[in-house]
Amino acid sequence: MKNLKFILFLCTTAILLSCGDIDNTPPYLLSIANIAGTYEISSLEGEENETATTNSGAVVTVFTSKIIADSFDDVSFTLNSNGTYSATGAYRLVITETPNSGTTTTDNAIVTFDSSGTYSINNATNTIIFTPSNDDFVEGLFEVITFNQNVVTITQKDVEIEGRITTTSTIRMGLIRK
């Protein structure tokens, strides 16, 4: 009976130890070679907040805008292995502005773009810098949020201060490899 309990104990221990959730797959390294390819835009959204500082030092929201893009039409975003990119296509942009006082408004616009330029990657900071040579569809420093063989999600935050007015913008774009 002792041997049976001991064997049962060993089997139970072996089963528990073998059911670990250890993933030995190395992380997908952010590099020009790994990111090079042609992508579809799966999502594009953003937000912009404008605040003003009063004479007393209080910060007041002037307006907030929400931006959502959809209806991506023949969009192609290509990152080449030589550090260049091109992006062409069109999408519908829906902008909802909410002022501090007043009525919320929603506008729609069709955005057509034909952009190209260069990009560089810094895998230590998990960022990509896009430098357009024409059209500014993507421009500046983007943080890479998600990166694997099929999906890239990037975000950009920008703060502009002019006198007492501060404008904070955030853009998030999702890409799926074709």
C-alpha positions in Angstrom: 0.0 0.0 0.0 2.9 2.3 0.8 4.3 1.7 -2.7 1.0 2.5 -4.3 0.7 5.8 -2.4 4.3 6.7 -3.4 3.7 5.9 -7.1 0.4 7.9 -7.0 2.3 10.9 -5.4 5.0 10.7 -8.1 2.5 10.6 -10.9 0.5 13.5 -9.5 3.7 15.6 -9.0 4.9 14.8 -12.6 1.5 15.8 -14.0 1.5 19.1 -12.1 5.0 20.0 -13.1 4.5 19.2 -16.7 1.5 21.4 -17.1 3.4 24.6 -16.8 2.7 27.6 -19.0 6.3 28.2 -20.0 6.7 29.8 -23.4 10.3 29.3 -24.6 9.6 31.3 -27.8 11.9 34.3 -28.0 10.2 37.7 -28.2 9.8 39.1 -31.7 12.6 41.7 -32.0 11.6 45.1 -33.4 14.0 45.6 -36.3 13.8 46.9 -39.9 14.2 43.4 -41.2 11.3 42.0 -39.0 8.9 44.9 -39.6 9.4 45.2 -43.4 6.3 44.3 -45.3 3.0 45.5 -46.6 0.2 46.2 -44.2 -3.5 47.1 -44.1 -4.7 49.7 -41.6 -7.1 48.0 -39.3 -7.8 50.9 -37.0 -7.0 54.6 -36.6 -8.2 56.7 -33.7 -7.2 59.7 -31.7 -8.1 62.3 -29.3 -7.2 66.0 -28.9 -7.7 68.0 -25.8 -7.2 71.8 -25.6 -6.8 73.4 -22.2 -6.2 77.0 -21.1 -4.6 78.3 -18.0 -6.5 81.2 -16.4 -4.9 84.2 -14.7 -5.6 82.5 -11.3 -3.6 79.4 -12.5 -6.7 77.2 -12.9 -6.7 74.9 -15.9 -9.9 74.9 -17.9 -10.8 72.5 -20.8 -11.6 74.5 -23.9 -12.6 71.5 -26.1 -12.1 67.7 -26.6 -12.1 66.0 -30.0 -12.4 62.3 -30.6 -11.2 61.0 -34.0 -12.2 57.7 -35.5 -11.3 56.5 -39.0 -13.1 53.7 -40.8 -14.0 52.6 -44.4 -10.3 52.1 -45.3 -10.4 52.0 -49.1 -7.4 50.4 -51.0 -5.1 51.4 -48.2 -1.6 50.1 -48.5 1.2 50.9 -46.0 4.5 49.5 -47.0 7.6 49.5 -44.8 10.6 48.6 -47.0 13.8 46.8 -45.7 15.9 49.8 -46.9 14.3 52.1 -44.3 11.8 53.8 -46.7 8.0 53.7 -46.5 5.0 54.4 -48.7 1.3 54.8 -47.8 -1.6 55.3 -50.2 -5.3 55.0 -50.0 -8.4 56.7 -48.5 -10.5 56.5 -45.4 -13.5 58.2 -43.7 -12.6 60.3 -40.7 -15.3 61.1 -38.1 -14.4 64.0 -35.8 -16.6 64.7 -32.7 -15.8 68.0 -31.0 -17.1 68.7 -27.5 -16.5 72.3 -26.4 -16.4 73.4 -22.8 -19.7 75.1 -23.4 -21.9 74.7 -26.3 -23.1 71.9 -28.5 -21.2 68.8 -29.5 -20.6 68.6 -33.3 -19.7 65.7 -35.5 -18.1 66.1 -38.9 -17.2 63.5 -41.5 -14.4 63.8 -44.1 -12.9 61.5 -46.7 -9.1 61.6 -46.4 -7.0 60.6 -49.4 -3.3 60.2 -48.9 -0.2 59.3 -51.0 2.8 59.5 -48.6 6.3 58.4 -48.7 9.5 58.9 -46.8 12.0 57.2 -44.5 11.7 55.5 -41.1 14.1 54.4 -38.4 13.7 52.1 -35.5 15.1 52.2 -32.0 14.4 48.8 -30.4 15.9 50.0 -27.1 13.0 52.5 -26.7 10.5 50.5 -28.8 9.9 53.5 -31.1 9.7 54.3 -34.8 10.5 57.7 -36.3 8.7 58.5 -39.6 10.2 61.3 -41.8 7.9 62.1 -44.7 9.3 63.4 -48.0 5.8 64.3 -49.2 2.3 64.3 -47.5 2.4 64.0 -43.7 0.1 60.9 -43.3 2.6 59.6 -40.6 5.2 61.9 -39.2 7.4 61.9 -36.1 8.0 59.6 -33.2 5.6 56.7 -32.6 5.8 54.2 -29.7 5.3 50.6 -30.7 2.6 49.1 -28.4 2.2 45.7 -30.1 4.6 44.0 -32.5 4.5 40.4 -33.8 4.7 38.7 -37.1 1.2 39.8 -38.2 0.3 42.9 -36.1 1.8 46.3 -35.4 0.1 48.9 -33.2 1.7 52.3 -32.8 0.8 55.4 -30.9 1.9 59.0 -30.9 1.5 61.6 -28.2 2.2 65.2 -28.8 1.9 68.3 -26.6 2.0 71.8 -28.0 2.0 74.9 -25.7 1.3 78.3 -27.1 1.1 80.9 -24.4 -1.7 79.8 -22.0 -3.1 77.2 -24.4 -2.0 73.5 -24.2 -3.0 71.1 -26.9 -2.5 67.4 -26.2 -3.0 64.9 -29.1 -2.9 61.1 -29.1 -3.1 58.9 -32.2 -3.2 55.1 -32.3 -2.9 53.1 -35.5 -3.3 49.3 -35.9 -1.7 47.6 -38.8 -2.2 44.0 -40.1 0.4 42.4 -42.4 -1.1 41.5 -45.8 
